Amino acid sequence: MEAYLIPTAPSSMYYISDFITAEEEALLLRSIPSNRWVPLSHRRLQALPSRLTANNTLLPSPLPAWLEHPVLERLKSFEGIFADAPHGINHCLINEYLPGQGIMPHEDGGAYHPVVATVSLGDSTVLEVSQKRAADSETVEALKDSSSGAGTKTWRILQEPRSLLITCGSAYTETLHGIAEVMEDVDLSEHTVANWSLLGDRQHFVAQGGRSERETRISLTLRDVKKVSGLGAKLFGKVR
């Protein structure tokens, strides 16, 4: 995984361009249930296999087969990502963002094992990552040292379509992440994008003058919900 480590982002964030093919992306987009969308004020979403209960518990049910291949199978090839997760991957949150839509800075929180894998479909976006709070001095200094400049506490991660972003470690516990509500992402370059060296098609953004007009983007956010009702932990095959 070290080849995919984002060198100037908080520890640890990994970026894999072209995690899936264009054909696999099209199949995934067609497979998303059209009758399960829940509209919110700035986007719509659906949760698979179900939404969490009021006390952040997942009701036992397997993830759909169309997620198994290629997404879950391919994640298994990256050994160790979810190795410490009690249930492997047991939950997928699907978000749809239209041009101009985004999400306020937030954290995934303690309901999940501190590893998240996000697959982007349809279009690119910029994920804004910022330091959450001043924790212990060693954590703060580690975040500063990993940034693009001394004392810098924000990072921009460019997520291309078909890419995979993995967030764990202090990047999960000590930062917030969000997406700006803009029609176009601008100022995209090696000086402003933390994962620039790992992009699959840097020239595309260079040719556009460091700009990217947004189109509809769907994200698959894969996690392990810690609390599973009843025998749920035995029903899911662990994804290592």
Summary of the structure (lengths in Angstrom):
residues: 240
radius of gyration: 17.4
end to end distance: 13.4
largest distance: 53.6
contacts: 732
relative contact order: 0.27
helix: 22%
strand: 29%
